[in-house]
Amino acid sequence: MNGEEEFFDAVTGFDSDNSSGEFSEANQKVTGMIDLDTSKNNRIGKIGERPSQENGIQKHRTSLPAPMFSRSDFSVWTILKKCVGLELSKITMPIAFNEPLSFLQRITEYMEHVYLIHRASCQPQPLERMQSVAAFAVSAVASQWERTGKPFNPLLGETYELIREDLGFRFISEQVSHHPPISAFHSEGLNHDFLFHGSIYPKLKFWGKSVEAEPRGTITLELLKHNEAYTWTNPTCCVHNVIIGKLWIEQYGTVEILNHRTGHKCVLHFKPCGLFGKELHKVEGHIQDKNKKKLFMIYGKWTECLWGIDPVSYESFKKQERRGDHLRKAKLDEDSGKADSDVADDVPVAQETVQVIPGSKLLWRINTRPPNSAQMYNFTSFTVSLNELETGMEKTLPPTDCRLRPDIRGMENGNMGVSTQSEEEGGRAQSTRWWFYPGNNPYTGTPDWLYAGDYFERNFSDCPDIY
């Protein structure tokens, strides 16, 4: 099997079961953008009714309609071993390996900690702004912690929108290419303080025991008040034990965030877990000015929190730490040779919480997950709300919105016993209305997909019913 083969459709885009169902969507009403009548639907009640409002802010659901399915009865290897030599994109996998979200909705999870963007916009100094932007870049991958289910592969032309007046943003994404699979997104602050956009097309490699998603595509954040643009690429994500053993996830690689106006750069190292799991989830890095002088040190875990401190205090602390490590180095090389492709990669034991260096500044902390998260695909509270659909919302959404997908809705409602739906590959001829177009990123010059505008004018007459 060629490790360079595309594995996107096999890992995050299998053909999936298809069913119908409904649940209430608590989308926001934004004056001049969406006109949803809230006067008659502001109480909690039967399925389809709008959840209640508190102080004028829409409340969102706190759990899914049905608990997740057990995957213990399924084995990826039982399927893959029958497909040696076949094109991986044609493999059909059981829906039990999915989570009830489209990949477009998963991208929207970047916005869970959008307050970090608002904070960056309010900071007077570029160093402080970069600290908040760096925290936002790390927080964007935090929702993947313990998320071993795969999102549904978006159909070509599929869209997703989210308007959160309480969080101060609106978001639109679209599947703009099927082969290679490319998802484009655009978000903007409701107070006109930021634009956040990009296109994502991960290259997936199958390594026998693990699947590695190498990031492709540029992510851009524009702080409009400061006339600044920041660009970066996500770290590599690896899912271990796809054949045998317990699934676990790590993120690794170097992320460089560049402020194109001032030349400030943040370099973040997402550490691989290492032989004994000592580095699991760790992030370390620094912010430097245009002359490469280190101004600020950053450390923490992408699953937990991020801290920062001045370089002198950081180096002093690290020297003491290295001295201590040297004293207790005894038998660290034992068992270093036991790696066998037939043996599962042991799930590393998470090390103690981040050791905070005295004088450090907290940049970001992960939100607490709901108590029933383990029965809900390890979703965060933000994620639980993404697929809500309220009565009458179909009239304001385009027919391409993934809330209307029957297979995702069926899985969310616990309905797995339906026929398999084949995902159409088709070309762009299936629609005459597209919200993104191919071009070059205005700051890096690299290929990108750019927002064409006008989505929130809500003229969806040319949008096809792709489901």
Beta strands, then each sheet from edge to edge (+ up, - down):
strand 1: 16-17
strand 2: 53-54
strand 3: 57-58
strand 4: 98-102
strand 5: 150-152
strand 6: 159-164
strand 7: 169-177
strand 8: 182-189
strand 9: 194-200
strand 10: 203-206
strand 11: 210-214
strand 12: 219-223
strand 13: 228-232
strand 14: 236-240
strand 15: 248-259
strand 16: 265-270
strand 17: 282-288
strand 18: 294-301
strand 19: 305-309
strand 20: 361-365
strand 21: 420-421
strand 22: 436-440
strand 23: 447-451
sheet 1: 1+ 21-
sheet 2: 2+ 3-
sheet 3: 4+ 5+
sheet 4: 6+ 7- 8+ 9- 12+ 13- 15+ 14- 11+ 10-
sheet 5: 6+ 7- 8+ 9- 12+ 13- 15+ 16- 17+ 18- 19+ 20-
sheet 6: 22+ 23-
end
